Structures are given as structure tokens and as C-alpha cells.
Amino acid sequence: MRPSVWAAASWTLSGSDGCQPMRILIAGNGGREHTLLWKLRRDAPDAVFYVTRPNGGMAGECTGVDIAPGDAGALSAWAAAERIDLAVIGPEGPLAAGVADRLEERGVPVFGPSAAAARIESSKAFAKDLMAGGGVPTAGYEVHADADRAAACIEAWGAPVVVKASGLAA
């Protein structure tokens, strides 16, 4: 089980050595990550913030890191070398790609699920199987890898029916 680094970070708000400002990395540059940056800066005004390829609205509030949020190898190496105290992963893609796992392997505390846990976001088939297996109410479903079998299923079920590709939304 992953330790609760968020709880620790929200209370200590100082770097890992207790003297330096906390160094926080936010992976991602969309609206979600912008909001995370805003809130974290508000709660930890003395912290130093790094954001992967920040958008224009974020750029003045952080130091940009020219590494793609999904580049697990480069991002984890950079974060370990820079002694990042907390990494926050925003987008589902990097989570599904295992960025949190790689950061954790290098000793960087992470707020974000492992790739295995992120499957609930990255695989509709996995999520539906999990809900059905756990007794969570969910609409009926079938999973097909073959287009002809999927078409036959749609015909058999009749309208209304919803068809979704499994995977992250593009």
C-alpha cells in the first residue's frame, strides 16, 4: 500500500530535509493541473513549483520543465536528480503509462495512482468488469475485439444502446 504522501505534504509544507522550501513537481499542463498549481501555491506559498511544459496561464507561477508528462524515464530521472519532495500527476495518460510507478521506484513521493490502479480510468472494459464483479450497479455490457461480433451484439440488444471504445478518451 502506498503511503499517504498528500497528508504528509499538506502538514509539513517543507522540503525533505525540513529546512528548504518544499519542491513540488506537477506533471501535466491542462486545466486540472493549472487548478492543482493554484491550490498548492495557495496552501504552500513558500514551496518551489515545477510544471512539465506549463501553459501560458501557469508559466509565471512555476518553473517550466521541458519533459513530456508521459515520459516516465526522463521525468523520474529529472525528479530524482532535482530532489523533488512531491510529484503530482494530473492527466490519466501519464498515470496509465506508469509515471507514478517510475517516480516511486526512484524514491520520489507521488500523489497519483499506480498504473495498475489507473486501469479503472484507462480501460472501460476493466472498469465494467470491476463494477460487475464487485456488485456495483452498472448498465449491462459486453466487450468485443471483433467488429462483426460487436455489430451482431448491437443488433441483438436493439436501441437504445451505447458503444464505447475501451481506453483513454482522446
C-alpha positions as CSV (number, residue, x, y, z in Angstrom):
1,M,0.0,0.0,0.0
2,R,1.3,3.4,-1.0
3,P,1.9,5.8,1.9
4,S,-0.3,8.9,2.2
5,V,2.2,11.4,0.9
6,W,-0.5,14.0,0.4
7,A,-1.4,14.1,4.1
8,A,2.3,14.4,5.0
9,A,2.8,17.1,2.4
10,S,-0.2,19.1,3.4
11,W,1.0,19.3,7.0
12,T,4.8,19.7,6.7
13,L,5.0,22.0,3.7
14,S,8.7,22.0,3.9
15,G,11.4,20.1,2.0
16,S,12.5,16.6,2.8
17,D,15.4,18.0,4.9
18,G,13.0,20.1,6.9
19,C,14.9,23.4,6.2
20,Q,14.5,24.1,2.5
21,P,11.2,25.0,0.8
22,M,9.3,22.0,-0.5
23,R,10.0,21.2,-4.1
24,I,6.8,20.1,-5.9
25,L,6.5,18.8,-9.5
26,I,3.2,18.9,-11.3
27,A,3.1,16.6,-14.4
28,G,0.7,17.9,-16.9
29,N,-0.3,21.4,-18.2
30,G,-4.1,21.4,-18.7
31,G,-6.8,23.0,-16.7
32,R,-6.7,20.3,-14.0
33,E,-3.0,20.8,-13.4
34,H,-3.4,24.6,-13.5
35,T,-6.0,24.3,-10.7
36,L,-3.7,22.0,-8.7
37,L,-0.9,24.5,-9.1
38,W,-3.2,27.4,-8.0
39,K,-4.4,25.4,-4.9
40,L,-1.0,24.1,-3.9
41,R,0.6,27.5,-4.2
42,R,-2.1,28.9,-2.0
43,D,-1.5,26.3,0.6
44,A,2.3,26.2,0.4
45,P,3.3,29.7,-0.7
46,D,7.0,29.1,0.1
47,A,7.2,25.9,-2.0
48,V,9.1,25.8,-5.3
49,F,6.9,24.6,-8.1
50,Y,7.9,22.8,-11.3
51,V,5.5,22.0,-14.1
52,T,6.0,19.9,-17.2
53,R,5.7,22.2,-20.2
54,P,3.4,24.7,-18.5
55,N,0.7,26.5,-20.4
56,G,0.7,30.3,-20.7
57,G,-1.5,30.8,-17.6
58,M,0.8,28.7,-15.5
59,A,4.2,29.9,-16.8
60,G,4.5,32.9,-14.4
61,E,3.7,30.8,-11.3
62,C,6.2,28.0,-11.7
63,T,9.5,26.8,-13.3
64,G,8.9,25.0,-16.6
65,V,10.4,21.6,-17.1
66,D,10.8,20.7,-20.8
67,I,9.9,17.0,-20.4
68,A,6.6,15.4,-21.7
69,P,4.4,14.5,-18.8
70,G,4.2,10.9,-20.1
71,D,7.9,10.4,-20.4
72,A,8.3,8.2,-17.3
73,G,12.0,7.6,-17.7
74,A,13.1,11.2,-18.3
75,L,10.7,12.6,-15.8
76,S,11.6,10.2,-13.0
77,A,15.3,10.7,-13.6
78,W,14.9,14.5,-13.5
79,A,12.7,14.4,-10.4
80,A,15.2,12.2,-8.5
81,A,18.2,14.4,-9.6
82,E,16.4,17.6,-8.5
83,R,15.3,16.0,-5.2
84,I,11.6,16.7,-5.7
85,D,9.7,16.3,-2.4
86,L,6.3,15.6,-4.0
87,A,5.2,14.8,-7.6
88,V,1.6,15.3,-8.5
89,I,0.4,13.6,-11.7
90,G,-2.7,15.1,-13.3
91,P,-3.5,13.5,-16.6
92,E,-4.8,10.0,-17.0
93,G,-2.4,9.2,-19.8
94,P,0.8,9.5,-17.8
95,L,-0.8,7.6,-14.9
96,A,-1.8,4.8,-17.3
97,A,1.8,4.8,-18.7
98,G,3.2,4.2,-15.2
99,V,4.8,7.6,-14.5
100,A,3.8,7.4,-10.8
101,D,5.3,3.9,-10.6
102,R,8.6,5.1,-12.1
103,L,8.8,8.1,-9.8
104,E,8.1,5.9,-6.8
105,E,10.8,3.5,-7.9
106,R,13.3,6.4,-7.8
107,G,12.2,7.4,-4.3
108,V,10.1,10.4,-5.3
109,P,6.9,10.7,-3.2
110,V,3.9,10.7,-5.6
111,F,0.3,11.8,-5.4
112,G,-1.4,9.7,-8.1
113,P,-2.3,6.0,-8.5
114,S,-0.1,3.3,-9.9
115,A,-0.6,2.2,-13.5
116,A,-2.5,-0.9,-12.2
117,A,-4.9,1.3,-10.1
118,A,-5.2,3.8,-13.0
119,R,-6.7,1.0,-15.2
120,I,-10.1,2.0,-13.8
121,E,-9.7,5.2,-15.8
122,S,-7.8,3.8,-18.8
123,S,-9.8,0.7,-19.6
124,K,-13.6,0.8,-19.8
125,A,-13.7,-3.0,-20.1
126,F,-11.6,-3.3,-16.8
127,A,-13.9,-0.8,-15.0
128,K,-17.1,-2.5,-16.1
129,D,-15.7,-5.9,-15.1
130,L,-14.6,-4.5,-11.7
131,M,-18.1,-3.0,-11.1
132,A,-19.9,-6.1,-12.1
133,G,-17.6,-8.3,-10.0
134,G,-18.0,-6.1,-7.0
135,G,-21.8,-5.8,-7.2
136,V,-21.7,-2.1,-8.1
137,P,-24.8,-1.2,-10.2
138,T,-23.9,-0.6,-13.8
139,A,-25.5,-0.8,-17.2
140,G,-25.3,-4.1,-19.0
141,Y,-22.3,-4.5,-21.2
142,E,-20.4,-6.8,-23.5
143,V,-16.7,-6.5,-24.6
144,H,-15.8,-7.3,-28.1
145,A,-12.5,-7.2,-30.0
146,D,-14.1,-8.2,-33.3
147,A,-16.2,-5.6,-35.2
148,D,-18.6,-8.1,-36.7
149,R,-19.4,-9.6,-33.2
150,A,-19.9,-6.1,-31.8
151,A,-22.3,-5.3,-34.7
152,A,-24.2,-8.5,-34.0
153,C,-24.4,-7.6,-30.3
154,I,-25.8,-4.1,-31.1
155,E,-28.4,-5.7,-33.4
156,A,-29.4,-8.2,-30.8
157,W,-29.7,-5.7,-28.0
158,G,-31.6,-3.1,-30.0
159,A,-32.0,0.6,-29.3
160,P,-31.1,2.4,-27.1
161,V,-27.5,1.2,-26.9
162,V,-24.2,2.9,-26.2
163,V,-21.0,1.8,-27.9
164,K,-17.7,2.9,-26.5
165,A,-14.1,2.1,-27.3
166,S,-12.1,0.9,-24.3
167,G,-9.2,3.1,-23.4
168,L,-8.5,6.7,-22.6
169,A,-10.6,9.4,-24.2
170,A,-8.7,11.2,-27.0
